[in-house]
Each structure stands twice: as C-alpha cells, then as structure tokens.
Amino acid sequence: MKNQSMVKLVTTAVCIALCVVLPLAFHLIPDGGTLFSPMHLPVLLCGLVCGWQYGLACGIIGPLLSSLITQMPGMAYLPVMMVELALYGLITGLMMKFVHTGKLIADLYISLLTAMLAGRIITGIARGLIFAPGAFTVKAWATGYFVSSFPGIVVQLILLPVIYLGLQRAHLIPGERSK
C-alpha cells in the first residue's frame, strides 16, 4: 500500500514537471500553446493514472509552478488555468474511480470526454461570472475552448489512452482496475 502511494506521488511529480516542460516545447510552434494545450496532457494523465486527489493537486500546482518558473501562463490568466486544470484532474480521477463498463478503453474515453467537457463548461461559467464578468461571451467561450483548441483535443483523445495502455503493458500502473 505504501509503495503504491509513493508511485502515485512520483507520477504526480513527473506530471507536474511536464506541466512546466511541455509548454516550453509547444510554444516553439506558432500558437502552439493555444492549439495544443500542452498542460492538459499531464494533468489529464495524472487524474487517469493516480486518481482524483493527485489529479486535482497536479492541476493546481502544475500551472502555478510553470507560471513562477517560466511566466507561462501569465499571472492574469493563471487563476483561470488553475481552475480549468484542477477540474480536469479531479473529474478524470473521479470518473476512472466510478465508471466501470467492463471495457478499459470505454472507461478511458468516458472519463476523458466527461472531464474535458465539464471542465470547459464550469471554467467558462467561472470566467463569465467571476474572472471576467460581462467581458466573457458565449462566442469567446466556444472559440477559445473548442475551436482554437480542437487540435489539442484530438491529440489528447489519441495520446492519453495510448499512454495509459502503454504504462499498463509496461507494468508501471496496475493492469486490473478495482471497482
């Protein structure tokens, strides 16, 4: 039991580090950060692999640490990003805990799609009511959270199940999911 907690802590630390490193690489591509949402990958993966507590922590600490080290995201956008990523880590972890269709791939996609949609909806509401009241429109929400980031959504939906299954096959995460 202790060993499993340590593995989850180390995995979370690696995901947090990826929240700092991946954006640096993707920002070398023009609009790479907007198009591919590189911080989403490690946070979603952390929630899938480690559970909601670790995913939530990764979603809060990852963007905060990245901002402090690289100034990405900028301080003005940091609170919104922390809410969004915290929701992704939390929801993917909860979904993986409670969704058991009998097919791992279905569980992964249900967890990812639910987290990605709920996270975008809740963060959009928070931006409209708290972070930018009166200045954040439905059009801006749809454009920013779905249209501009569509390539990132596709990459996440392709890569994350492949990474999860690869980690499982390498025996780095348990092969059987407990209900």
C-alpha positions as CSV (number, residue, x, y, z in Angstrom):
1,M,0.0,0.0,0.0
2,K,2.8,2.4,0.9
3,N,4.6,1.6,-2.3
4,Q,1.5,2.4,-4.4
5,S,1.2,5.8,-2.6
6,M,4.9,6.5,-3.4
7,V,4.4,5.6,-7.1
8,K,1.4,7.9,-7.3
9,L,3.4,10.7,-5.6
10,V,6.3,10.2,-8.0
11,T,4.0,10.0,-11.0
12,T,2.3,13.2,-9.9
13,A,5.6,15.0,-9.5
14,V,6.6,13.9,-13.1
15,C,3.3,15.2,-14.4
16,I,3.8,18.5,-12.6
17,A,7.3,18.7,-14.2
18,L,5.7,18.0,-17.6
19,C,3.4,21.0,-16.9
20,V,6.5,23.1,-17.0
21,V,8.4,21.5,-19.8
22,L,5.8,20.7,-22.4
23,P,4.5,24.3,-22.8
24,L,8.1,25.4,-23.4
25,A,8.4,22.9,-26.3
26,F,5.0,23.7,-27.7
27,H,5.5,27.4,-27.6
28,L,8.3,27.0,-30.1
29,I,5.4,26.3,-32.6
30,P,3.5,29.5,-33.5
31,D,0.3,29.5,-31.4
32,G,1.4,26.0,-30.2
33,G,0.1,26.7,-26.6
34,T,-3.3,27.7,-27.8
35,L,-3.6,25.0,-30.4
36,F,-2.4,22.0,-28.4
37,S,-3.0,22.9,-24.7
38,P,0.2,21.1,-23.6
39,M,-0.5,21.4,-19.9
40,H,-3.8,19.4,-20.3
41,L,-1.9,16.2,-21.2
42,P,0.0,15.6,-18.0
43,V,-2.9,16.8,-15.8
44,L,-5.5,14.5,-17.5
45,L,-3.0,11.6,-17.4
46,C,-2.4,12.2,-13.7
47,G,-6.1,12.0,-13.0
48,L,-6.4,8.9,-15.1
49,V,-3.5,7.1,-13.6
50,C,-3.3,8.3,-10.0
51,G,-6.8,9.3,-9.1
52,W,-8.8,12.5,-8.3
53,Q,-6.7,13.7,-5.4
54,Y,-3.4,13.6,-7.3
55,G,-5.0,14.9,-10.5
56,L,-6.5,17.8,-8.6
57,A,-3.1,18.6,-7.0
58,C,-1.4,18.4,-10.4
59,G,-4.0,20.7,-11.9
60,I,-3.3,23.3,-9.3
61,I,0.4,23.0,-8.7
62,G,1.4,22.4,-12.4
63,P,0.3,25.8,-13.8
64,L,1.3,27.6,-10.7
65,L,4.9,26.2,-10.8
66,S,5.0,26.8,-14.6
67,S,4.0,30.4,-14.1
68,L,6.5,31.0,-11.4
69,I,9.4,29.4,-13.4
70,T,8.5,30.4,-17.0
71,Q,5.9,33.1,-16.7
72,M,3.5,30.8,-18.7
73,P,0.7,31.2,-18.1
74,G,0.8,34.8,-17.2
75,M,-0.4,35.9,-13.8
76,A,-3.6,37.4,-15.3
77,Y,-4.6,34.1,-16.8
78,L,-3.2,31.8,-14.1
79,P,-6.3,31.6,-11.8
80,V,-8.5,30.6,-14.8
81,M,-5.9,28.0,-15.9
82,M,-5.7,26.6,-12.3
83,V,-9.4,26.2,-12.1
84,E,-9.6,24.5,-15.5
85,L,-6.8,22.1,-15.0
86,A,-7.8,21.3,-11.4
87,L,-11.2,20.3,-12.7
88,Y,-9.7,18.1,-15.4
89,G,-7.5,16.3,-12.9
90,L,-10.4,16.0,-10.4
91,I,-13.0,14.8,-12.9
92,T,-10.8,12.3,-14.8
93,G,-9.8,10.7,-11.5
94,L,-13.4,10.5,-10.2
95,M,-14.7,9.1,-13.5
96,M,-12.0,6.4,-13.5
97,K,-12.9,5.5,-10.0
98,F,-16.6,5.2,-10.6
99,V,-17.0,4.3,-14.3
100,H,-16.6,0.5,-14.9
101,T,-18.1,-0.6,-18.2
102,G,-16.0,-3.7,-18.3
103,K,-14.0,-2.2,-21.2
104,L,-11.0,-0.2,-20.2
105,I,-10.9,1.8,-23.5
106,A,-14.5,2.8,-22.9
107,D,-13.7,3.8,-19.3
108,L,-10.8,5.9,-20.5
109,Y,-12.8,7.8,-23.2
110,I,-15.8,8.3,-20.9
111,S,-13.5,9.7,-18.3
112,L,-11.6,12.0,-20.7
113,L,-14.7,13.3,-22.6
114,T,-16.6,13.9,-19.4
115,A,-13.7,15.8,-17.8
116,M,-12.9,17.8,-20.9
117,L,-16.5,18.9,-21.4
118,A,-17.4,19.5,-17.8
119,G,-14.1,21.3,-17.2
120,R,-14.7,23.6,-20.2
121,I,-18.3,24.3,-19.2
122,I,-17.5,25.0,-15.5
123,T,-14.4,27.1,-16.3
124,G,-16.5,29.1,-18.9
125,I,-19.1,29.8,-16.2
126,A,-16.4,30.8,-13.8
127,R,-14.8,33.1,-16.3
128,G,-18.2,34.7,-17.2
129,L,-19.2,35.2,-13.5
130,I,-16.0,35.6,-11.6
131,F,-12.9,36.2,-13.6
132,A,-14.2,38.4,-16.4
133,P,-17.9,39.3,-15.6
134,G,-19.6,41.0,-18.6
135,A,-16.5,40.6,-20.8
136,F,-16.5,36.9,-21.5
137,T,-19.1,35.9,-24.1
138,V,-20.5,32.5,-25.2
139,K,-18.8,33.1,-28.6
140,A,-15.4,33.7,-26.9
141,W,-16.0,30.6,-24.8
142,A,-16.8,28.4,-27.8
143,T,-14.0,29.8,-29.8
144,G,-11.4,29.5,-27.0
145,Y,-12.4,26.2,-25.5
146,F,-13.4,24.3,-28.6
147,V,-12.5,25.8,-31.9
148,S,-9.0,27.2,-31.2
149,S,-8.0,24.2,-29.1
150,F,-9.5,21.5,-31.4
151,P,-6.1,20.1,-32.4
152,G,-5.2,19.7,-28.8
153,I,-8.4,17.9,-28.0
154,V,-7.7,15.5,-30.8
155,V,-4.1,14.9,-29.6
156,Q,-5.4,14.3,-26.1
157,L,-8.0,11.8,-27.2
158,I,-5.5,9.9,-29.2
159,L,-2.4,10.1,-27.0
160,L,-3.8,9.7,-23.5
161,P,-5.4,6.2,-24.0
162,V,-2.3,5.0,-25.8
163,I,0.0,6.3,-23.0
164,Y,-2.3,4.8,-20.3
165,L,-2.3,1.4,-22.1
166,G,1.5,1.6,-22.6
167,L,2.1,2.3,-18.9
168,Q,-0.2,-0.7,-18.1
169,R,1.6,-3.0,-20.5
170,A,5.0,-1.9,-19.1
171,H,3.6,-2.8,-15.6
172,L,4.1,0.8,-14.4
173,I,0.5,1.0,-13.4
174,P,-1.8,-1.8,-12.3
175,G,-3.3,-4.0,-15.1
176,E,-6.6,-4.6,-13.3
177,R,-8.8,-1.7,-12.2
178,S,-10.5,-2.1,-8.9
179,K,-14.2,-1.3,-8.7
